[in-house]
Amino acid sequence: MSSQKYTVNQPLIETLISWVKSGEIAIPEIQRPFVWSSTKVRDLMDSLYQGYPIGYIIAWRNPSIKVIDGSLSEGKKILIDGQQRITALTAAIIGQQVINKDYKKIRIQIAFNPLEEKFETLTPAIAKDKKWVDDISTVFNGNLFDIVGNYLEKNPDADKLKIQTVFQDLINIPKKQIGLIELSGHLDIEKVTEIFIRINSQGVELSQADFVMSKIAANEEYGGNLLRKAIDYFSHLAIAPEFYSHIAENDTEFSKTEYFQKISWLKNENEDLYEPTYKDILRVAFTFKFNRGKLSDLVSLLSGRNFETREFEEEIAKQSYNNLIIGVKNFINETNFKRFLMIIKSAGFVDNRLIRSVNAMNFAYILYLKLKEQNYNSALIEKYVKKWFVLTLLTGRYSGSPESRFDFDIKNISQKNFGDYLKEIEDAQLSDAFWNAELIQRLNTSSSTSPVFNVFLASQCYFNNKGFLSKDITVKNLIEQRGDVHHIFPRDLLKKKGLTRGQYNQIANYVYIQSEINIKIGNKPIEKYLHEIKEQCNGGELKYGGIVEYSSIEDNFKQNAIPVGIFEMKMEDYQKFLIERRKLMSEKIRNYYKII
């Protein structure tokens, strides 16, 4: 039978808090934002006061690493489960500020009513009520005699003996025990990762990326604590540039670092095409610099693991941190980031609504950084990144779990000429059968967020195509300005014919259109409003847009992949229309892919 891989202890809560203060247990300032509500903090304190269990804290002792002189350096404990509880305890007991989900420092004040032995979140009404102690942290950090005396002075009718007993019970909360399970530093890292994910899957969703971030944040020797902040702050600034002033004012230590200078460009950036999370930054930086796609490998490497000897070596840990830092710096580099986005936009992806696959976007950035590192010509980089991005969207290459595919692709890209590798993948996945059958089938969907529909729209933006029945307004204009998505065969009439949502909402029935044209068409049958368009081109009343020539209407239909034979169709021809338009959409996407 295998030996036990963990120990179980019951330290006092005050001991646990002291370990946090000293760094024995690593809970960095922004390891994860505090997501508990103040009511959960209140309930935690009430459970402790009542003597109820609050669950185990689980930590993992970092593997011991061989240092240069041959001795072993014992690592800190990394929290696997229980950060929210420990953060709640430090907030309530010692009054420590927490970083909330909006990355703002706040104080959580828990009030206490000794007469009712009741806890509550502090409110203005409670603050005015003399029966309540505003903030229990003042009790834990005060003198019992003074606290009781002050309370009785405000509440002279209270039972002195009861008040003394109640306050004594409250003050004794930090003297209570809490369960601590410590996983052995010799435990296989893959097992620790599995434990981490399994435990936390029951609460706030965590992943291997969270585990990596915990690992990074615990290492100050190689700058992991600052790297962790750089990753977190970049991902937050990408969404909220105004957060820059908060960092400058509240994290003076970080604002003096090189990282702060490297991400400062985001304070004036409002581009929302790509808003990477910390997980995205980690994945891109790791895959780019380590030529690996599985984040569990990063935990091992940062721990100094030698995959051959299965031992842990300081030099490997040091080099791994250096490589990760280089990868992150390349990611957050203003020139790299903006150049990459320019390439994606030049392919027609002008709005973040056209990019639903974050995995495809992440690997496209990996590819950009890798080709740049390999000194490819800038024109080739642009061509290859665009083609690979579109290819991965069309084929769903990174849908679902991307790690294995990332791992496969980056290993090939690092070993082969990329042009040759791209040709291999194109020959295997973009055959005539794909364009003539598989893609047409993928266009048979009602999902307006379908990657293939987004590629079609990107192709229209790339070709500067006009919106449906528009003389001057382009699809790009309409997408950027939130134009209408119009049902060519009116939705309400199709519903009246008994078609289901999935049938009348087919993407082959969608076009981007100006709002005023959409409103004028309304629920008119296809044959009626197309007849009126013909009349318009023959000198009749100008009803729909500004096109007055039949040849221009035909060209507009071609740009929108609409069969010219639609002029002869009626509402009963809806299914025939869908079949014909899907073929034209597929043909347009194929021509687009060849050109980009």
MOGIKA-V583723 format. One line per field, one symbol per residue. ss: DSSP state (H for helix, E for strand, - for the rest). phi: phi as a letter, one per 20 degrees, with the letter a starting at -180 (. if undefined). burial: + if it has 24 or more other ideal C-beta (glycine too) atoms within 12 Angstrom, else -. A space follows every 10 residues. Layout:
# MOGIKA-V583723
ss=???
phi=???
burial=???
This chain:
# MOGIKA-V583723
ss=-----EEEE- -EHHHHHHHH HH--EE---- ---E---HHH HHHHHHHHHH ------EEEE E---EE---- -EE---EEEE E-HHHHHHHH HHH----EEE ----EE---E EEE----EEE E--HHHHH-- -EE---HHHH ---HHHHHHH HHHH-----H HHHHHHHHHH HHHHH-E--E EEE-----HH HHHHHHHHHH -------HHH HHHHHHH--- ---HHHHHHH HHHHHHHHH- --HHHHHHHH -HHHH--HHH HHHHHHHH-- -------HHH HHHHHHHHHH ----HHHHHH HH--E----- -EEHHHHHHH HHHHHHHHHH HH-HHHHHHH HHHHHH---- -HHH---HHH HHHHHHHHHH HHH----HHH HHHHHHHHHH HHHHH----- --HHHHHHHH HHHHH--HHH HHHHHHHHH- -HHHHHHHHH HH-------- HHHHHHHHHH HH---E---- ---EHHHHHH ---EEEE--- HHHHHH---- HHHH--HHHE EEE-HHHHHH H----HHHHH HHHHHHH--- ---------H HHHHHHHHH- ---HHHHH-- HHHHHHHHHH HHHHHHHHHH HHHHH-
phi=.fffdbcccc ffgfffffff fenfdecggc gbgfdfefff fgffffffff nefcneedcc fggfdfegen eddeefedfe bpffffffff ffedmffcee femdfcdddd ebdffdlcdb ffcgfffeef fdefbfffff dddgffffff fffecfeffg ffffffffff ffgfeeecfc edfffefgff ffgffgfffe fedffcbfff ffffffffde gdnffffgfg ffffffffec gffgffffed cffffeefgf ffdffffddd fdfcdfefff ffffffffed lcddffffgf ffenfefeem edcgffffff ffffffffff fefgffffff ffffffeoee bffedeefff fffffgfgff fffemfggff gfffffffff gfffemfdfm fegffgffff ffffdcffgf fgfgfffedd fgfffecfff fffebdefeg gffffgffff ffelfefgme ecfegggfff dlfeddegeg gfffffenfe gfeeefffdd bebfgffgff fldfggffff fffffffdnf fedcmdfccf fffffffffe ldfffffeec gfegfffgff fgffffffff ffffef
burial=-----+---- +-++-++-++ ---+++++++ ++++-+-+-+ ++++++-++- ---+-+++++ +++-++---- --+-++++++ ++++++++++ ++++++-++- --+---++++ ++++---+++ ++---+---- ++++++++++ ------++-- ++-----+-- --+--++-++ +-++-+-+++ +++++++-+- -++-+++-++ -----+++++ +++++++++- -+++++++++ ++++++++++ +-++-++--- +--++-+-++ -+++-++-+- +-++++++++ ++++++++++ ++++++++++ +++++----- -+++-+++-+ +-+++-++++ ++++-++--+ +-++++++++ ++-+++++++ ++++++++++ ++-------- ++++++++++ ++++++++-- -++-+++-++ --++---+-- ++--++---+ ---++---++ -+++++-+-+ ++++++++++ +++-++++++ +-++++-+++ --++++++++ +-++----+- ---+++++++ ++++--++-+ +--+++--++ -+++-++--- --+++-+--- --+--+++++ +++--+--+- +-++--++-+ ++++++++++ -++--+
